[in-house]
Amino acid sequence: MLAAGLSLAALGAVSPAQEQFIDRLSPEQRQAAGLNQLTPEQLAALNAYVQQDRQQRDRLVREKTRAELHEEVKTQVKAEVKAEIKAEVAVEVKAEVKAQAKAEARQEQQQAREAETRILTRIAGPYSGWDGATKFALENGQVWKQAEPGVFYSKPTDSPAVLIEKVYGSWRLYDQNGGWVRVVRIK
């Protein structure tokens, strides 16, 4: 009984991590396990084996927990990285779409300006040049007339392509033969 009292007093002084396996057993448990018949060296060896078993079990639990946490964190990080990449790509795509829209808008504006300053069409019917008061009926429905005196004859052709372009504030009609004349739109 005195030994049990000393053991209990020793338990209070020793932390649970330092406490030996055998010291945690009650006298009845020691008796039932036959530990009272062991020498102090055998008891120390048994305590060492139990301590090694605990450490190995703790190490295995830690390794398993670490592996599970590693997979969990890896999955979480992958999801975060995918979200970051998606956000970065969205910004890039938005910038590309915005740049493309700006380029298309500039091109449309350029085409609109050119449409206001350039007309590429064909003369409706036969053409053989101009003679000072010529009217040019075009396939697009417009009608232009010669705005300056002058005569230019060319080989008669049917529906030749012409370019009407605004140059220095006035319009010029260019034919396929290299001739040009100032014109004004009348229709």
RODO-2510 file (C-alpha; in nm, 4 decimals, decimal comma):
residues 187
     n   res          X          Y          Z
     1     m     0,0000     0,0000     0,0000
     2     l     0,2879     0,2297     0,0774
     3     a     0,4313     0,1506    -0,2665
     4     a     0,0951     0,2398    -0,4243
     5     g     0,0917     0,5696    -0,2342
     6     l     0,4439     0,6475    -0,3535
     7     s     0,3469     0,5601    -0,7069
     8     l     0,0488     0,7949    -0,6913
     9     a     0,2663     1,0723    -0,5524
    10     a     0,5150     1,0090    -0,8297
    11     l     0,2315     1,0314    -1,0826
    12     g     0,1491     1,3820    -0,9717
    13     a     0,5110     1,4895    -1,0164
    14     v     0,5601     1,3304    -1,3583
    15     s     0,3987     1,4658    -1,6721
    16     p     0,1799     1,2326    -1,8766
    17     a     0,4396     1,2278    -2,1565
    18     q     0,7085     1,1053    -1,9131
    19     e     0,4843     0,8689    -1,7216
    20     q     0,5708     0,5045    -1,7664
    21     f     0,3132     0,2522    -1,8821
    22     i     0,3499     0,0317    -1,5765
    23     d     0,3116     0,3297    -1,3427
    24     r    -0,0337     0,3999    -1,4846
    25     l    -0,1598     0,0539    -1,3952
    26     s    -0,3403    -0,0120    -1,0685
    27     p    -0,2016    -0,2763    -0,8333
    28     e    -0,4858    -0,5063    -0,9369
    29     q    -0,3998    -0,4624    -1,3056
    30     r    -0,0329    -0,5355    -1,2343
    31     q    -0,1255    -0,8437    -1,0420
    32     a    -0,3646    -0,9637    -1,3164
    33     a    -0,0951    -0,9124    -1,5835
    34     g     0,1675    -1,0871    -1,3741
    35     l     0,3900    -0,7821    -1,3700
    36     n     0,4700    -0,8258    -0,9998
    37     q     0,6841    -1,1251    -1,0958
    38     l     0,9095    -0,9235    -1,3307
    39     t     1,2445    -0,7853    -1,2310
    40     p     1,3019    -0,4093    -1,2436
    41     e     1,5054    -0,4582    -1,5653
    42     q     1,2201    -0,6519    -1,7264
    43     l     0,9734    -0,3823    -1,6205
    44     a     1,2013    -0,1146    -1,7700
    45     a     1,2249    -0,3141    -2,0942
    46     l     0,8452    -0,3519    -2,1046
    47     n     0,8054     0,0232    -2,0488
    48     a     1,0560     0,0890    -2,3299
    49     y     0,8663    -0,1427    -2,5678
    50     v     0,5358     0,0257    -2,4854
    51     q     0,6988     0,3694    -2,5307
    52     q     0,8397     0,2629    -2,8706
    53     d     0,4976     0,1301    -2,9691
    54     r     0,3359     0,4620    -2,8741
    55     q     0,5963     0,6605    -3,0647
    56     q     0,5557     0,4417    -3,3718
    57     r     0,1763     0,4686    -3,3518
    58     d     0,2031     0,8476    -3,3089
    59     r     0,4457     0,8656    -3,6037
    60     l     0,2097     0,6603    -3,8231
    61     v    -0,0896     0,8745    -3,7224
    62     r     0,1119     1,1893    -3,7945
    63     e     0,2258     1,0560    -4,1333
    64     k    -0,1285     0,9561    -4,2285
    65     t    -0,2676     1,2900    -4,1122
    66     r     0,0109     1,4748    -4,2940
    67     a    -0,0620     1,2801    -4,6167
    68     e    -0,4360     1,3484    -4,5877
    69     l    -0,3738     1,7163    -4,5195
    70     h    -0,1228     1,7290    -4,8027
    71     e    -0,3837     1,5944    -5,0474
    72     e    -0,6510     1,8253    -4,9078
    73     v    -0,4253     2,1312    -4,9326
    74     k    -0,3034     2,0202    -5,2762
    75     t    -0,6636     1,9961    -5,3986
    76     q    -0,7453     2,3336    -5,2459
    77     v    -0,4354     2,4968    -5,3935
    78     k    -0,5123     2,3490    -5,7357
    79     a    -0,8613     2,4963    -5,7173
    80     e    -0,7183     2,8343    -5,6123
    81     v    -0,4575     2,8242    -5,8906
    82     k    -0,7248     2,7322    -6,1456
    83     a    -0,9372     3,0229    -6,0224
    84     e    -0,6380     3,2596    -6,0441
    85     i    -0,5520     3,1368    -6,3939
    86     k    -0,9146     3,1679    -6,4991
    87     a    -0,9241     3,5247    -6,3659
    88     e    -0,5965     3,6099    -6,5435
    89     v    -0,7191     3,4558    -6,8682
    90     a    -1,0495     3,6415    -6,8334
    91     v    -0,8576     3,9690    -6,8020
    92     e    -0,6432     3,8766    -7,1049
    93     v    -0,9479     3,7744    -7,3098
    94     k    -1,1290     4,0920    -7,2096
    95     a    -0,8280     4,2983    -7,3171
    96     e    -0,8046     4,1072    -7,6471
    97     v    -1,1768     4,1476    -7,7145
    98     k    -1,1580     4,5156    -7,6241
    99     a    -0,8570     4,5662    -7,8534
   100     q    -1,0312     4,3764    -8,1313
   101     a    -1,3491     4,5811    -8,0840
   102     k    -1,1454     4,9029    -8,0966
   103     a    -0,9695     4,7852    -8,4131
   104     e    -1,3028     4,6931    -8,5710
   105     a    -1,4501     5,0290    -8,4706
   106     r    -1,1477     5,2103    -8,6188
   107     q    -1,1805     5,0057    -8,9363
   108     e    -1,5525     5,0827    -8,9583
   109     q    -1,4790     5,4525    -8,9058
   110     q    -1,2091     5,4378    -9,1722
   111     q    -1,4485     5,2652    -9,4094
   112     a    -1,7159     5,5230    -9,3308
   113     r    -1,4677     5,8047    -9,3982
   114     e    -1,3598     5,6332    -9,7179
   115     a    -1,7242     5,5867    -9,8148
   116     e    -1,7618     5,9582    -9,7643
   117     t    -1,4482     6,0277    -9,9706
   118     r    -1,4207     5,7299   -10,2112
   119     i    -1,6730     5,5543   -10,4305
   120     l    -1,5728     5,2528   -10,6375
   121     t    -1,8432     5,1553   -10,8849
   122     r    -1,9154     5,1136   -11,2574
   123     i    -2,0676     5,3420   -11,5157
   124     a    -2,4118     5,2161   -11,6144
   125     g    -2,3945     5,1496   -11,9876
   126     p    -2,1464     5,2545   -12,2565
   127     y    -1,8582     5,4941   -12,1868
   128     s    -1,6186     5,6711   -12,4240
   129     g    -1,4884     5,9633   -12,2108
   130     w    -1,6251     6,3181   -12,1529
   131     d    -1,6783     6,6264   -12,3646
   132     g    -1,7310     6,9245   -12,1307
   133     a    -2,0920     6,8666   -12,0106
   134     t    -2,1003     6,4896   -11,9632
   135     k    -2,3304     6,3253   -11,7083
   136     f    -2,2148     5,9973   -11,5562
   137     a    -2,4903     5,7559   -11,4523
   138     l    -2,3474     5,4951   -11,2161
   139     e    -2,4596     5,1409   -11,1358
   140     n    -2,5063     5,2390   -10,7695
   141     g    -2,7834     5,4805   -10,8765
   142     q    -2,5865     5,8007   -10,8360
   143     v    -2,5541     6,0542   -11,1165
   144     w    -2,2546     6,2867   -11,1434
   145     k    -2,1788     6,5574   -11,3998
   146     q    -1,8602     6,7080   -11,5260
   147     a    -1,7753     7,0211   -11,3199
   148     e    -1,5026     7,1706   -11,5366
   149     p    -1,4483     7,2184   -11,9058
   150     g    -1,2406     6,9695   -12,0925
   151     v    -1,2581     6,6838   -12,3326
   152     f    -1,1216     6,3329   -12,2919
   153     y    -1,1957     6,0505   -12,5288
   154     s    -1,1196     5,6865   -12,4709
   155     k    -1,1901     5,3591   -12,6428
   156     p    -1,5641     5,2893   -12,6056
   157     t    -1,6329     5,0274   -12,3334
   158     d    -1,9415     4,8961   -12,1648
   159     s    -1,9810     4,9556   -11,7883
   160     p    -1,6168     5,0282   -11,6990
   161     a    -1,5087     5,0561   -11,3358
   162     v    -1,4541     5,4106   -11,2085
   163     l    -1,3309     5,5638   -10,8868
   164     i    -1,4816     5,8852   -10,7577
   165     e    -1,2661     6,0367   -10,4864
   166     k    -1,2741     6,3556   -10,2814
   167     v    -0,9443     6,5368   -10,3281
   168     y    -0,8736     6,8776   -10,1691
   169     g    -1,2413     6,9504   -10,1187
   170     s    -1,3665     6,8586   -10,4666
   171     w    -1,4585     6,5302   -10,6309
   172     r    -1,2693     6,3638   -10,9127
   173     l    -1,3793     6,0807   -11,1386
   174     y    -1,0954     5,8495   -11,2436
   175     d    -1,1449     5,6088   -11,5309
   176     q    -0,9533     5,2898   -11,6113
   177     n    -0,7466     5,4617   -11,8807
   178     g    -0,5806     5,7016   -11,6360
   179     g    -0,7944     6,0042   -11,7150
   180     w    -0,9683     6,2104   -11,4489
   181     v    -1,2101     6,4993   -11,4369
   182     r    -1,3634     6,7118   -11,1606
   183     v    -1,7301     6,6179   -11,1028
   184     v    -2,0280     6,7131   -10,8825
   185     r    -2,3085     6,4876   -10,7708
   186     i    -2,6500     6,5724   -10,9046
   187     k    -2,8361     6,2631   -10,7831
***
